[in-house]
Amino acid sequence: MADRAAWLRVLGQVADRQGEVGLVSCPDCGQDRLEVRYIVEPETRVGYVLLWCGACVHGISVSRVRPPEGAPTRSIDDPASVVGVPDFARHE
């Protein structure tokens, strides 16, 4: 099982690709089923990110992030912003 540092490296790769996760493999299971969601304060674009694998349901959450330019975001004030996010095993 990968550690948090490995997941943070993957998050960096996802950020470099403007949020496109299809070309980045899960550090735990190796499948290309990663999903990312940026949940931010609309005015500042600062918030948190959830990154998880749809196959093995592992991932991380990171606070105080700003999404890459052009990446889709959801409002931190909207309870629906986390709808569809599984209860994934988080690497702390």
C-alpha atoms as one frame of an Amber mdcrd trajectory, in Angstrom:
protein
   0.000   0.000   0.000   1.312   3.446  -0.936   1.934   6.088   1.693   0.664
   9.674   1.804   3.825  10.963   0.110   3.110   8.779  -2.935  -0.436  10.128
  -3.097   0.841  13.705  -2.832   3.158  13.063  -5.790   0.182  11.783  -7.784
  -1.794  14.887  -6.815   1.068  16.971  -8.202   0.876  15.037 -11.477  -2.882
  15.590 -11.627  -2.391  19.323 -10.996   0.219  19.461 -13.779  -2.333  17.939
 -16.137  -4.969  20.586 -15.298  -7.062  18.109 -13.310  -7.135  15.398 -15.964
  -6.677  12.159 -14.060  -7.093   9.625 -16.868  -3.367   9.377 -17.559  -2.281
   9.014 -13.936  -2.297   5.637 -12.179  -3.379   4.945  -8.610  -0.349   4.562
  -6.353  -2.123   1.760  -4.451  -3.599  -0.499  -7.123  -2.081   0.843 -10.365
  -5.381   1.309 -12.160  -6.252   4.461 -14.088  -9.442   5.168 -12.140  -8.454
   8.259 -10.159 -10.984  10.986  -9.503 -10.333  14.479  -8.178 -12.634  17.101
  -6.737 -11.677  20.631  -5.729 -14.021  22.187  -3.177 -13.238  25.852  -2.719
 -14.369  29.231  -1.498 -15.537  30.833  -4.774 -14.044  34.275  -4.097 -10.551
  33.114  -3.128 -10.443  29.750  -4.961  -8.827  28.273  -1.840 -10.248  25.156
  -0.252  -9.507  21.461  -0.222  -9.068  18.671  -2.691 -10.237  15.079  -2.597
  -8.317  12.563  -4.703  -9.378   8.941  -4.745  -9.297   5.785  -6.807 -12.615
   4.452  -8.018 -11.190   0.925  -8.178  -9.596   0.382  -4.750 -11.366   3.298
  -2.985  -8.196   4.737  -1.395  -7.095   8.352  -1.567  -6.218  11.572   0.233
  -7.684  14.889   1.196  -5.537  18.002   1.340  -6.624  21.338   2.759  -5.551
  24.886   1.905  -5.118  24.223  -1.796  -5.826  26.289  -4.869  -6.882  24.283
  -7.931  -4.984  24.557 -11.188  -6.289  27.205 -13.555  -9.207  25.815 -15.529
  -9.845  22.853 -13.207 -13.520  22.388 -12.325 -14.413  23.429  -8.790 -17.363
  23.183  -6.460 -18.383  25.655  -3.802 -17.454  24.888  -0.228 -20.830  26.381
   0.777 -22.793  23.819  -1.226 -23.561  20.585   0.660 -23.984  18.856  -2.715
 -20.297  19.442  -3.473 -19.426  16.059  -1.965 -22.322  14.108  -3.450 -20.944
  11.089  -5.262 -17.655  11.033  -3.361 -17.242   7.570  -1.820 -16.200   7.058
   1.780 -12.658   6.226   0.675  -9.799   5.027   2.896  -7.699   8.153   3.463
  -3.948   8.099   3.729  -3.115  10.433   6.597
